[in-house]
Amino acid sequence: MTNHPELWQFRFSMYPEKARWALDYKRVPHVRHSVLPGPHAMQLLPRFGQKAMPVLRHAGRVLKNSAEVLDYVEQTWPEPPLYPADPVQRERALGIQQWFDDEIGPATRLACFHEVLPDTEYTARRFATGMAEWQQKLYVRAFPGVRAVMRLDMKIDAASAEAGLVRTREALDFVARESARTGYLVGDRFSIADLTAATVLFPTCLPPEYPVAVPEPRSAGWQRWLERWQNHAGCDYVRRIYRERRGESAAVAD
Ligand SMILES: N[C@@H](CCC(=O)N[C@@H](CS)C(=O)NCC(=O)O)C(=O)O
């Protein structure tokens, strides 16, 4: 048994990356449990009554949503702060977090998945990053079934992907515009708003400091997706925030 916080995650995905980043930023030693799309439902549901991640367990508490996880992390390990001290700025930062969590994240994820899910071997191996070779091989074989469930679950089709593309552009425009004056989305310092925006946009801009290795060479679908956005000023912002603020892992097991 450990006293460290335990984080359940998909290694490759955006909302768990929010939680990892907050824990790393505050240098909180923690344990990560990595699962795969598909089998994750059986691992998470009986334990937590939900299958979406991140889930954080610590000191008898279970936090089940990235915003709740980040709030708990902020209250429990206040330094360095992710919430602005000024109440008006804090409200705005939390509002930006909510917009990215509830609207931009699901829409952009769906549009990106629409392009990358057909790349069976690549996408399966990317999801299974860090797992043993035999597990990766098995997962590649199971992936067509997993993909079908993902498409149904997230309602991924050409029309929803088109809408997701529009929202991705909207989000990139937003971060480019709002960060133009000070470099940050709220006030003149890094906050939860920047952490959330950069995280939700990492699969679109793929900053070099994104801490999970991705298989190379990248698949045609993902490459197409990345090339579509890489010259957008919003990606300059995402890359800069990662470069300056992402930092090193504080995990004791991953
Ligand atoms: N609003 C939630 C979204 C969580 C979410 O969509 N997590 C994805 C990974 S990025 C997940 O676990 N999906 C698997 C599932 O729902 O079965 C949050 O902020 O935590």
The ligand as an SDF file (V2000), in Angstrom:
LIG
                    3D

 20 19  0  0  0  0  0  0  0  0999 V2000
  -14.6860   15.7080  -18.6420 N   0  0  0  0  0  0  0  0  0  0  0  0
  -13.8710   14.5590  -18.3260 C   0  0  0  0  0  0  0  0  0  0  0  0
  -13.5410   13.7980  -19.6140 C   0  0  0  0  0  0  0  0  0  0  0  0
  -12.7670   12.5370  -19.3690 C   0  0  0  0  0  0  0  0  0  0  0  0
  -12.5460   11.7320  -20.6440 C   0  0  0  0  0  0  0  0  0  0  0  0
  -13.2170   11.9360  -21.6660 O   0  0  0  0  0  0  0  0  0  0  0  0
  -11.5940   10.8090  -20.5640 N   0  0  0  0  0  0  0  0  0  0  0  0
  -11.2890    9.9250  -21.6690 C   0  0  0  0  0  0  0  0  0  0  0  0
   -9.8220    9.9030  -21.9400 C   0  0  0  0  0  0  0  0  0  0  0  0
   -9.2530   11.4080  -22.6450 S   0  0  0  0  0  0  0  0  0  0  0  0
  -11.6690    8.5060  -21.2610 C   0  0  0  0  0  0  0  0  0  0  0  0
  -11.2710    8.0560  -20.2280 O   0  0  0  0  0  0  0  0  0  0  0  0
  -12.4230    7.8220  -22.1310 N   0  0  0  0  0  0  0  0  0  0  0  0
  -12.7790    6.4380  -21.9420 C   0  0  0  0  0  0  0  0  0  0  0  0
  -14.2320    6.2470  -21.6480 C   0  0  0  0  0  0  0  0  0  0  0  0
  -14.9490    7.2290  -21.3700 O   0  0  0  0  0  0  0  0  0  0  0  0
  -14.6560    5.0880  -21.6700 O   0  0  0  0  0  0  0  0  0  0  0  0
  -12.6340   15.0330  -17.5870 C   0  0  0  0  0  0  0  0  0  0  0  0
  -12.2960   16.2160  -17.6900 O   0  0  0  0  0  0  0  0  0  0  0  0
  -12.0070   14.2310  -16.8770 O   0  0  0  0  0  0  0  0  0  0  0  0
  1  2  1  0
  2  3  1  0
  2 18  1  0
  3  4  1  0
  4  5  1  0
  5  6  2  0
  5  7  1  0
  7  8  1  0
  8  9  1  0
  8 11  1  0
  9 10  1  0
 11 12  2  0
 11 13  1  0
 13 14  1  0
 14 15  1  0
 15 16  2  0
 15 17  1  0
 18 19  2  0
 18 20  1  0
M  END
$$$$
